[in-house]
Amino acid sequence: MTYAQRYYGVSAVGKGNFLTYFTEGWRFKMSSVKGKKWIVTAALLAVIGLGWYLSVRAASGVDNRNEQAELVRQADIFAGKELYVRAVPLYTRALSFGTEAVPQIETKLQQAYLAQGDTDSYVELVEKRCAGGRASEEEYLQAADIYLSQNDLEEAMALLKKGMTAFPGGAIGELYEDNRYGYSMRVTRVAEIVPTAGNSLMPAFDGNKWGYVNGGGRFVLPAVYDTAVPFNSGGFAVVSMDGTYYTILQTGEKYGVDETHVTDVYGMNNAYIIAQHNGKYGYYTQDFICALPELQFDQMTLNSCGVFAARNGDKWAVIREGGEAVTDYIYEDVAVNSLNQAFAGNQAMVKIDGLWYLIDVEGNKVCETGFADAKAPESFHYIAVADGNGKWGFIDRSGRLVIDYQYNDAKSFSDHLAAVKVVDTWGYISERNELVIAESLDNAVPFHNYSAQAVFLGEAAIITLEYKAE
């Protein structure tokens, strides 16, 4: 027998009738007891008992679940009548209880949002479900389609990347691939644009003189120079006018003048100019003073990955930036990429005994496979190589053939794309070997910073990817 049964002399006490028995017992007791002390004690016991009763109900969640169920029932009625403006607030209130029914209620709310045409709220709810790991594959696809219809490519692709982790190898990945290579192409009125690592301030030839254009192909510095090389990271470039070389700032102001009488400028390498004097290339300051007289070469590339390639006589070597030789002069040739570098992604293509091999920055062969021809790496992605029939394909970083020999010409991958020549025109393929930019280009240059230079109908064009894939 419980405490209440013993105290009040009743046979049963349940949650539903506890208060009734408690009240009756209190009245019975009051009839036989006198004094204020018992009144205070009894009142206190009543409060404690009531609090216990309510806490039991709250802890059980019965009230919450009942109220939530009633809200959903009412919302379903309104939704069935297409009265979504009244159904949505009820579903939203029902979600606030946080019971195990939340996922099902979220689904009802999503359907109401879509029927109501409130795509913003729908996508917001999908994003919340994605973060909680509750979203279905269809939800990812639906939300991504909404982002795409709103031209919000960045949000769509970010959502699809999350979806590919949750649902690998399905429709989400296909939608991602279908949209990741969206681009715009601006045809300029210049004849040639030289690529740079950032593709933001590029040397451009108007058919007569050189100047510098921005990423949209518009001249920032007018075409008044006889020659021009890209700016370095410090904001300096070298131009020539009337037979004299100058260093200039990005404003076009002259900073230094050549009084050494160099005969050629290959480019800017970090803080130095690579220039030729007395038949040898070396490092020069911004005032055209030879900075490292001990480093003189018949030919050299720009530094990258901590090394560069240099030729003396008829053989090439790999040299560290500080001048230390990594290899002897043992290579017959070295491939140079669109940025005038031999190395990219810590690898280079060199020619040994008539075949091209992939090497690392220490001069070690990455694999023993030799290729009839090769292009220099442009990034950490696939590298273009050719077979004995002059057809081009691509190898990965280990030297394994990943795209079979099939193109008339090709350039190595960068920004997940590669320029390829199909019959007589150029386009760009993805790493899945799908032609994703097919503009019948006269020529095409590798992408850098998600922008590339091409030639279309005899004029330079700039192709810019709308999405920057990581």
N, C-alpha and C positions, 0 to 999 in steps of 0.2 A: 504494500500500500504506500502511495506517495505521501509526501509531507502534507499536501493540501487535503488528501483524503483523510488522513489521521486527524488533522486539525479541525476540519469542518464536518466530518462525519458523513461524507458522500462517497458513493461507490466508484465514480470515475470522473476524471478531469481531463479534458482535451484542450488542444490549442483553441478550438472554436468557441468553447463555452467556459474557458478559464475565468474570464472577467465576471460572468454571471455568478459562478460559484464563489468567487472571491468577495463579491459585493454582498451576497446573501450571508456568507459567513461573518463578514464585518458587522452587518446589522445584528446578527445573532449575538455576537460577542459584546457588542455595545449595549445590548439590553441587560447584560449581567455584570457589566464592569462600570465603575464610576471613576471620574477624575480626568483631568486634562492630559495627564501623562499618557494614558492609553490612546486618547484621540490622536495625539501627535505621532505615537508609534504606529498606529494603524494607518494613518495617512501616508507615513513614510513607506510602509510596506506596500501600500497600494501603488505608489509612484514607482517603486522598484519593480513590482510585478508587471506593471504596464510597460515599463521600459524593456524588461526582458522579453515580453510578448512581441513587442514591435521589432526588437532587434532580431528575434528568431525569424520573423517574416522577411525582414530586409536581407538577412544573411542568406536566406533560401533563394532570394531573387524572384520569388513568385510574383510580387507586385510588378517588378520591372518587366518580366517576361509577359505578364498579362497585358500591361499597358502597351508594350512594344507590339504584341500581336494585334491588339485592337487598332493601333495606328496603321499597321500594315493592311489590316482588313479594310479599313476605311479608304486607304490610299488605293488599294486594288479596285475598289468600287469606282472611284473617280477615274482611275486609269482606264478601266473597262469602258467608261463613257467618253474617253478621250478628253477628260477634263484635267489635263496634266498640270495646269497652273495651280490646281488644288491638291493633286496627288504628290507632287514633288516636295512641298514642305512637310507633308506627313511622313514620307519615306525618310527625309533628312532627319526629322525628330526621332524616328524609330532607330536610326543608326546611332544616336547619342547614347543608347543604353549599353552598347558594347558587348552584346551577348554572342553566343555561337551562331546566331542567325544573321550576323552582319554580312557575310559574303553573299547570301541569297538576297538580302535586302539591297545591297549594292548593285546586284544584277538588275533588279527591278527598277532601281533609280536610273541606271544607265539607259535602259530601254525607254524610260520616260523622257530622259534628256534628249535622246535621239528623235523620239516621236515629236517632241516639242520644238526640235530644231536648235536646241542649245548645245552646240558642238563644243564650245569652250568649257562648259561645266562637265560635259562627258569626258573630254580629254583630261581635265584636271582629276577626275575620279579614276580614270584609267592609270594615270601616272601614280596616284596614291596606291592603287592596287598592285602596280608593278613593283613599287618600293617595298610592299609587304609580301611579295611573292605570290599574290592571289590572282594575277591577271592571266587570262587564257591567250592562246596564240591568236585567236580571232580578235581579241581586244587590242593587242599590239598592232595588228594589221589595220583595224578600223581607225585607231587613233593616228597612226602614221599617215594613212590616206587623208585624214582631215588636215593634218599639218601640211601635207604636200599640196592640198587644194588651196591652202592659205598662203602658199609660197614660203612656208617656214621650213626650209630644207634642213637647217641645222638641228632644229628640234626633232624633225622626223627621223633623221639619221641617228641622232643620239638615242632615241627610243628604240629604233630597230637594232642598234648594236646591243642594247640591253636584252632585247627579245631573242637575238641570236644566241646569247648565252643561256637563256632559259629554254629555248626550243631550237637547238642546233640542227642544221641540215634541212630546213624546211622552207615554207613559203616566205617567212620573214627574211631569210638570207637572200632569196631571189629578189624581193622587193628592194632590199638594200643595194644589191648589185645593179638593179635596173635604174637606180636614181643617183648613185654616188658619183657618176661621171657627167652630170649635167654641166654644161659649159656655155660660155658666150664667146663670140669671135668678132674682133674689131679689125677691119681692114684699114690700114693706114695709107698715107700717100708717100711713104718713103720706100726706098729700094731694099734696105737691109737694116736689121736690128740685131745687135750683138747681145747674147744672153748674159745675165749676171746672176749671182747666187740669190739675191733678193728680188731681182727683176723689177726694181722700183725706179732706177735712174740708169738708163741703158744707152750706150753709144748707138747712134742711128745715122745712116747715110741717105741723103736725099737725092742721090744721083750726081751730085757735084761736090758737096762738102759734108762734113760730119758735125753732128750736134748731140744732144742728149734728150731722150724722151722719157716720159713717166710710164707707169703701168698701163695707161690708157692709150699710149701711142702719140701723145701730144708733146711737142717740143717744150722742154723746160729751159734748156740752154740752146740758143739758135745754132743752126748749121753754118758755122763760120770757120771750122778747123779742117786742116788737111788730113790729119789722122786723129784718132781718139781711142783710148783704152778705158775699160770700166773703172769706176771709183773703188778704192779699197775701203776697209772697215773704218778707217780714220777720216774718211771724207775727202781724200785726195785722188786726183786722176792726172794722167799725162796726155797732153794734146800737142800738136805741132801746127805752126803757122809760119808760112814763108820760109821753111827750112829750119826753123828753130823750135826746140822742144820746151814746153813749159809745164810745171805742175800748177793745177788750178784747184780751187775750192768748189764746193757744190753750188755756190752762188755764181760761178764763172770767173771770179776774180783770180788773177795770176798770183801765185805764191812763190814760185821759184823759176829760174831760167837756166837753161843748159849752157854752161860755158866750157864744158869738157869736150863738147862736140861728139856726143854719142851718135852712132849711125843707125840704131834701131831700138825701139822700145817694145819689149814683149808683153809687159803688163805690170800691174802693181801687186806686190807680194807682201802682205802685212804692212810693215812700215817702210819697205824698200821698193825701189823701182828695179825691175830686171831689164837691163839695157845692154846693148852691144857697143864695145869700143875696141878698136884695133883688132877686130875679128873675133873677139871673145865676149861672152855674156857673163855678167856678174851683178852684184848688188850695189845699188847706188842710193844715196840719200835724196830727199826731196829737193835738194839744191844740186843734184847730179854730181855729187862727189862720191868716188868709189869707196864703199864702206868696208868691204872685205876683200882686199887685193889678193889674198891667197886662194879665193874661190873664183876660178875663171874656167869657163867651159865653152866648147864649140856650140853647144845648144843645151837648153835646160827648160824644164817645165815649172809651173808655179807650185809652191809648197802646198801640201795637204796631208792630213793624217800624220804630221810630224816629219815627213820626208818629201823628197822630190826626185825626179829622174834627170840625169845629166849625161851628155855625150861628149866624149873627147876622142877624136879620130873617128873610126867607124863603129865604135861600140858604146853601149850605154851602161850606166851604173845607177844604183839607188844610193842616195846621199841623205843623211839626216839634216835637219834645218840648221844645226850648228856647224855643219861642214864635215862631220865624221862619215866616212864611207861605210855603208851597210854591206855593199857587195863590190866586187871588182868590176871592171868594165867588161862584162861578159855577154850582154844582150845585143842582138842584132838590131832590134827596134823596140820601141815602147809606144803603146797606144795612148793618145791624148784625148780627153773628153771635151765637152762643149765649154768648159770653164778653163781650158788650157792646163788641166791637171792630169797627171798620170794615175794618181791614186784617188779612190773614193770608197768609202766603206771599208777602209784598211786593206784594200786589194788593188791590184793592177794587172794588166795583160802585157806580157813581154814576149818577144820572139827569140826562140832558141832553135838553131839547126833547122830553120825554115818553118817551124810550127809555133803557134801561139799558146802560151801557158798562163794559167792564173797563179799569181804569187801574192804573198802577204807582205807586210811592211818590213819584215826581216829578210825578204828575198827568198823565202822558202816556197817551193811549189805546193799549191793547195791540193792538187791531184796530178797524176801522171798522164792525164789525157791531153794530147796536143790538138790544136785546131788549125784548119787551113787559113782562117782569117778571124779577126776579132776586133771589137770596139772596146774602148776603155769603159770601166764602170762609171756610172753617173751618181750612184747612191749605194745603199745597202741592198738594192733589189737585183733582179736578174740581169745578166750580162749577155749582149749580143755576140754570137759566134757564127762562123760559116763553115760549110763542108767543102769538099774538093770540087763540087759542082757549082759553087758560087751561090748556093741557097743559104739563107740565114734563119737561125733559130735562137734559142736562149738557154743558158745554163744558170743553175742556182749558185749560191756562194760556195758550195762544195765541189763545183765543176760538173754536176750531174745535168744531163740534158733534160729540160722540163717542158720546152716548147719545140717541137720538131722543126727541122730545116724545111722551110716552105716559102720564105719571102725573098724578093729580089734584092732587098737591102733592109737594114734595120739599125737602130741605135738602142743603147742599153736603157733599161727601165729607170725611172725616177718618178716620185709621187704616184707610184702604182700604175704608171702608163709607159708605153714605149712607142716610139715612132717606127713605122714599118712601111716599106714600099711594096705595093701590090700592083703588078704590071708596071705602069708608068707613073702612078700617082702615090702620094703618101697619105697615111692616116695614123691613128693611134689605137693600140690594142690594150686590153686589160691583162692582168696576170692570169686570167682564165682563157686567154687567147681569143677574146671576142673583140671585134672591131667596134669600138664605142665612139670614136670620132672619125667619121667618114666624110670628109669635105673635098675630096679630090685635090689635095694640096700639091703644089709644085715641089715643095720641100718642107721638112718639119724638123724642129730642134727639140731636144729633151726638155721636159718640164723641170722648173726649179721654182720653189715657193708657190706651187700650184698655178704657174703661168708658163707659157711656152711661146716661142716665136716660130712663125711659119711663113711660107710664101704662097699666096693665093692669087691666081691670075696675074702673076708677075709683080704683085705688090706685097710688101711685108704685112703680116697680120699678127695680132696678139690673141692667143686663146687663153681664157681664164676659167679655171674650174670653179663652180659655184660652191662646192663643198670641199673642205680641207680634211681629208681622211687622215687619221692618225696612223 
